[in-house]
Amino acid sequence: MYYQYNHNIHRDSTIHINDIFNMYQKDKQNMIQLLKTDIDKLIHLINTTPCRDYCYKDNKCFHCLNMFYLNDNIVINEPFIVLKQWYMMIDEVLNKIYLKKINGQLVGNQLTMKTLITWTIEDLFNQHLLPHALKLELQYCCHHHGYMLYRVPVMNGELCHFNDFIHQFNDQLPELAYGLLCQIIVIFNELKSLYYHHQDINLDIFLFDQKKCSYKYRKNLIKSPYTMILCNMDDVIVTINDTILLFNNNNNHHDYNNKHVEQKDNLFKLDMDDIEQLKCPYMTSIDFYMIIVLLFKKQFFEKNDKSLMLIKTIFPDFDQFEINLKTSNDPFRVINNIWLYKDPMSIALTKMS
């Protein structure tokens, strides 16, 4: 994230692409380690290390020149290939870089928090050799813009979200649904160890990769022609060692004074009146449940008896719960009473065939 390498290296035209990635990888691992073991040192590093390089006329800054070595025709938000891998560069306007800890919450600007949360989830999945993490290779700043280089999953050279996938494979959904449902179960079962919660849960938190998915997870064979990748870390909350990481879009820490569940089309928004509830592992169960609801609205499981049987086993009161959620004056209480004390992902793992 914040690099202190010898900038003379960019004058060496023989630098290898793998050397560039390895250089940034060391910094990435250092940030992950500090996040786990020494948050105060991480805060000091981010808040005090000079991190803005600038391009002047024809002279590229250190990081931009490295990107030029990777590909001399990078287009923002467009996938491109480097060494047979697909990547994509995104950028956002950067007014200020900071990180601070307030009442057990680690908050910072959008770019910093997205980086730390993405790397945290990637590290978790890597520990268990799971292929579901979005790979953020590097991040840097130039001319008041933050740039993030991702290794991205693609379908025929393009990003593929749920709506794209359903449209493209509508006739095959009965055969594909069970394998994708199993991947969703695994993903959320792992995320509960971070008390993962997405404040605006929707189906676009997933991308699809045309690579086949096949691995053993807790004695279950997870197999599918396509691999699901967790993406979209905006407004994600995770907890590491009792410290909550969350976005600070308004330059104030979140108080969660509002309490409501709002459903519009393919979006759930859940706010809580007590930040401590975010440390409950079953908050992730709520996200998982909402994803299942949204998939039903897309008729994703309608024709697949195997998937429906598993879902009914996980959520035996699914139909009644939907009625209560829609009719209650306090839907948060409905969710709190039913789901904060359940772990549907663990139940599902014992019921998989």
Secondary structure in CASP SS format (residue, H / E / C, confidence):
PFRMAT SS
TARGET T0000
AUTHOR 0000-0000-0000
METHOD secondary structure of the structure
MODEL  1
M C 1.00
Y C 1.00
Y C 1.00
Q C 1.00
Y C 1.00
N C 1.00
H H 1.00
N H 1.00
I H 1.00
H H 1.00
R H 1.00
D C 1.00
S C 1.00
T C 1.00
I C 1.00
H C 1.00
I H 1.00
N H 1.00
D H 1.00
I H 1.00
F H 1.00
N H 1.00
M H 1.00
Y H 1.00
Q H 1.00
K H 1.00
D H 1.00
K H 1.00
Q H 1.00
N H 1.00
M H 1.00
I H 1.00
Q H 1.00
L H 1.00
L H 1.00
K H 1.00
T H 1.00
D C 1.00
I H 1.00
D H 1.00
K H 1.00
L H 1.00
I H 1.00
H H 1.00
L H 1.00
I H 1.00
N H 1.00
T H 1.00
T C 1.00
P C 1.00
C C 1.00
R E 1.00
D E 1.00
Y C 1.00
C C 1.00
Y E 1.00
K C 1.00
D C 1.00
N E 1.00
K C 1.00
C C 1.00
F H 1.00
H H 1.00
C H 1.00
L H 1.00
N H 1.00
M H 1.00
F H 1.00
Y H 1.00
L H 1.00
N C 1.00
D C 1.00
N C 1.00
I C 1.00
V C 1.00
I C 1.00
N C 1.00
E C 1.00
P C 1.00
F E 1.00
I E 1.00
V E 1.00
L C 1.00
K C 1.00
Q E 1.00
W E 1.00
Y E 1.00
M E 1.00
M E 1.00
I E 1.00
D E 1.00
E E 1.00
V E 1.00
L C 1.00
N C 1.00
K C 1.00
I C 1.00
Y C 1.00
L E 1.00
K E 1.00
K E 1.00
I E 1.00
N C 1.00
G C 1.00
Q E 1.00
L E 1.00
V E 1.00
G E 1.00
N C 1.00
Q H 1.00
L H 1.00
T H 1.00
M H 1.00
K H 1.00
T H 1.00
L H 1.00
I H 1.00
T H 1.00
W H 1.00
T H 1.00
I H 1.00
E H 1.00
D H 1.00
L H 1.00
F H 1.00
N H 1.00
Q H 1.00
H C 1.00
L C 1.00
L C 1.00
P C 1.00
H C 1.00
A E 1.00
L C 1.00
K E 1.00
L E 1.00
E E 1.00
L E 1.00
Q E 1.00
Y E 1.00
C E 1.00
C E 1.00
H C 1.00
H C 1.00
H E 1.00
G E 1.00
Y E 1.00
M E 1.00
L E 1.00
Y E 1.00
R E 1.00
V C 1.00
P C 1.00
V C 1.00
M E 1.00
N C 1.00
G C 1.00
E E 1.00
L C 1.00
C C 1.00
H C 1.00
F H 1.00
N H 1.00
D H 1.00
F H 1.00
I H 1.00
H H 1.00
Q H 1.00
F C 1.00
N H 1.00
D H 1.00
Q H 1.00
L H 1.00
P H 1.00
E H 1.00
L H 1.00
A H 1.00
Y H 1.00
G H 1.00
L H 1.00
L H 1.00
C H 1.00
Q H 1.00
I H 1.00
I H 1.00
V H 1.00
I H 1.00
F H 1.00
N H 1.00
E H 1.00
L H 1.00
K H 1.00
S H 1.00
L H 1.00
Y C 1.00
Y C 1.00
H E 1.00
H E 1.00
Q C 1.00
D E 1.00
I E 1.00
N E 1.00
L H 1.00
D H 1.00
I H 1.00
F E 1.00
L E 1.00
F E 1.00
D E 1.00
Q C 1.00
K C 1.00
K C 1.00
C E 1.00
S E 1.00
Y E 1.00
K E 1.00
Y E 1.00
R C 1.00
K C 1.00
N E 1.00
L E 1.00
I E 1.00
K E 1.00
S E 1.00
P C 1.00
Y C 1.00
T E 1.00
M E 1.00
I E 1.00
L E 1.00
C C 1.00
N C 1.00
M C 1.00
D C 1.00
D C 1.00
V E 1.00
I E 1.00
V E 1.00
T E 1.00
I E 1.00
N C 1.00
D C 1.00
T E 1.00
I E 1.00
L E 1.00
L E 1.00
F E 1.00
N C 1.00
N C 1.00
N C 1.00
N C 1.00
N C 1.00
H C 1.00
H C 1.00
D C 1.00
Y C 1.00
N C 1.00
N C 1.00
K C 1.00
H E 1.00
V E 1.00
E E 1.00
Q E 1.00
K E 1.00
D C 1.00
N C 1.00
L E 1.00
F E 1.00
K E 1.00
L E 1.00
D E 1.00
M C 1.00
D C 1.00
D C 1.00
I H 1.00
E H 1.00
Q H 1.00
L H 1.00
K H 1.00
C C 1.00
P C 1.00
Y C 1.00
M H 1.00
T H 1.00
S H 1.00
I H 1.00
D H 1.00
F H 1.00
Y H 1.00
M H 1.00
I H 1.00
I H 1.00
V H 1.00
L H 1.00
L H 1.00
F H 1.00
K H 1.00
K C 1.00
Q C 1.00
F C 1.00
F C 1.00
E C 1.00
K C 1.00
N C 1.00
D H 1.00
K H 1.00
S H 1.00
L H 1.00
M H 1.00
L H 1.00
I H 1.00
K H 1.00
T H 1.00
I H 1.00
F C 1.00
P C 1.00
D C 1.00
F H 1.00
D H 1.00
Q H 1.00
F H 1.00
E H 1.00
I H 1.00
N H 1.00
L H 1.00
K H 1.00
T H 1.00
S C 1.00
N C 1.00
D C 1.00
P H 1.00
F H 1.00
R H 1.00
V H 1.00
I H 1.00
N H 1.00
N H 1.00
I H 1.00
W H 1.00
L C 1.00
Y C 1.00
K C 1.00
D C 1.00
P H 1.00
M H 1.00
S H 1.00
I H 1.00
A H 1.00
L H 1.00
T H 1.00
K H 1.00
M C 1.00
S C 1.00
END
